[in-house]
Amino acid sequence: MSEKILEIKSLDGWYKKGSNILSGLSFDLYKNETVGLIGLNGAGKTTLIKILSGLLESYNADSVSFDGKRMNFRDNKFKNHRYTVFSEDSSFGYFTFREYISYVFSAYGKKLTDVSELVKGFHFEEYENKLLKDLSMGNRRKVNLITAFALKPSLLFLDEPVNGLDFQSTEFLYSLISGYKEHGTLLFSSHILESITLTSDRVMVLENGRISRVFTGGEITAESVRKVLKLDNVI
């Protein structure tokens, strides 16, 4: 296993004090790996990603470290090394895709790269100059995915990234997720087993507010995850 990039020890998270969504959650992410996070609806996947992204401040943890140094999720150094694609995002509605991606690259202090292959791969060519507010959910998702994979942050978080995508775009996304270890570390949540089993180096199962099991290598199968979740209705 390579060097750790993110270490989280005993994380609690909540929306209402006294009613924890996450409780005693601990895990590590390593440099240049792809990690799938799976759990049933309500398990806390989105809550965790909101905390990691600095959007939910109602949490505490024994320790949180990035690249070996203690930090909190709103520290600028950490924010400059991560990007998140959320399951729902209606921000920047009066930007076009081109305006939005230029803004993001500028905010991260990076020069905008050629994104034509990503645009083509997601079949997004005809929507590049439309306002984001006028796009469908699937095309809005593509805006954020293209931006994410073009930006190539050290840590990339994706929350239910397959939702709303057409078949061809989903297949293209799987190839991007699988290959992201060449650029950094990717953590993505999903309730769709296929997306997890086809792309992940490790799979973390989130149950009752904490990681109940971690699968690696040949252990990553739909049957093994279903068995841990004790349910047959996970796709």
N, C-alpha and C positions, 0 to 999 in steps of 0.2 A: 504493500500500500504506500502511496506517495505521501508527501507532506500535507498536514492539515491546513486548510485555509479558513475554516470556520468551526469554532467549538462552542457549544451551548450546553450548559449544565443546569438542570433543574429549573426549567422555565415554566412559570404559571402565566396564563393569559385569560382575560375576562372582558366582558362588556358591562356586566353588572357586578359590583364588588360582592364577593361572597359566593358567586356562581361561576366558578372557573370553567372555561372551555378547554384550556390546556392546563395540565397539572403535573408537575415534576418531569417535564419533557426534556430529555437529553439526547443529543446526537452530534456527530462530527461530519463535516464535509471535507473531502480531500481535493487537492489540486488536480484538475484535468480528469474529472469523472462526471458521469451522468447518473443522477439519482432520481428514482421515481418515488413519489409519496402517494400512497393509496389508502383509502378509507371510505366507509359508507357516508352518505349525506349526513352532515351534522357532526362529523368526527373532529372537525377543527382544522381542516386543511387550509381553507381560505383565511381563517384567523391567524394561523401560523405565518402565512405568507405576508399578511398585512403587518404583522409585528416585524418580520425580517425586513420589510420595506419601509419601516418607520412611520407607518400610517396609523398604527394602534399603539398608544403609549400606556395603556392599562395592562402592564405586565411587570413581573419581576423575575430575576434569575440569580442563581448563585454566582454564575460568571458567564460572560460572553466575550469571546476573543476572535479577532480577525487577523490572520497572518501572524499569530503568536502574541498579539497585543490586546489588552483589555480595551473594550469600547462599548458604546451603546449604539443602537441601530440608527440614530439620527446624526451620528458623527459624520462630518463632511468627508473625511478620508474614506469611510466605509461607503457612504452614498455615492461617491465618485467611482466606485469599483463594482457597483451592482445596478442592474436594471430589472424592472418587473413588468410582465404582461399580466394584467388582471383579468379575471373572468368577465367582469363588467367594467366598462370604462367609457364614459361619455364626455370626457374633458376635451378641450381644444376644438370644440365643434365648428368654429369658424375658421379653422386652419384647413388648408388642403394637405394631402399627404406630403407633397414636396416641401411645404412650409413647415409642417410638423417635424419631419426628419431633420431638416436643416436646423431647426430650433434645438432639438435634442442633442445633436452633435455639437452645437455651439455651447450648450449648457455643460456638456461633459469635456469641453476643451479639446475636441477632436476635429480633424478635417473630414468632411463628408466624402465617403468612398463611392465607387460605382456600385449601384444597387440593382442594375438592370437584370442580372441573373436571378436575384431574389424576387423582383417584380414579375418576371416571366414565370418563375417556378410556382408562384401563388396565383397566376393568371389574373394579375391586377392591372394590366396595362391601361385599360379604358377608364380606370377610376383615379388615376394619379392626380388629376387637377380638379377633382370634385371636393366640395366641403365635407369634412368628416361627419357633420351632423346629418348629411343626406345619404350616408352609406348604410347598408344593411349591417346587422350584427356581425355576420361573417366577414364582410369586407372591412369593417372597423377593426376586427381582430387581426386581419392581414396587415393593416397599417402598423400595428404595434409589433407584430411578429417580424415583419421586414425590418423595422427599425432596430429591434432587439438583435437579430442575427447579423445585421450590418455593423452595429456598434461593437459587438464582441466584448462585453464586459468580463471581468474576472469571475464574477458571480452573476448568473442569469437565473431569475425565478419566473416560472410560468405557472399560472393558476388555471387549470382546466383548459389548456390551449387548443384542444381539438374541437371544443364546442362551437357550432355554427359554421364549420369548414366543410366544403365539398370534398368528395372522395379524392380527387387528384391533389388538392391542396393538403389534405391530411397525409397522403403518402409522401409528399414533398417535405412536410413538416417532420415526419418520422426520420427521414434521412438527415435533416438538419440537426435534430436532437441527438441522433446516434453519433454524428460527427463532431459535436460541439467540444468534445474533450481536446481537440486540437487547439482550441482557443482559450478554454477556461473550464469552469465548473458550472453545471446546470442542474438545478433542482426543479422538478415540475410535479404538480399535483394532478391527479386524475381519478375518476371513478370507473374508467374504461380500462379493463385489464389488458386489452391488446396494445394500447399505447405504452403501457408500462413494460410488458414482457418483451416487446420487440426492440426496445431502445435503451434499456437501463443497464448500467453496470451493477448497481445495487438498488434494492427496493425496500423502502421503509413502510411498514404497516402502522397506520395511526388509529388507535382505538382508545376510547375512554380518556382522551386528553394526553396520551403519551405514546411513544413508539413501543409497540408490543412485540414486534419481530422484524428482523432485517434479513433479507435474502440476497445472496450473491451468486454470480456465475450460473452454473447449471441448476441451482435451486430455484431460479426465477421461472416459474411456470404458472399458468392460470390455475391449475389444480392446487398447487401448494398455497397460493394466496387465498383461494376460495376456502380451503380447509381452515386456515387461520381465522378468517372472517366468519366462518361457520354459517355462511349463507350461500345460496345458489343463484341469487338474483343480481350478482355483480356481473356486468356484461364482459 
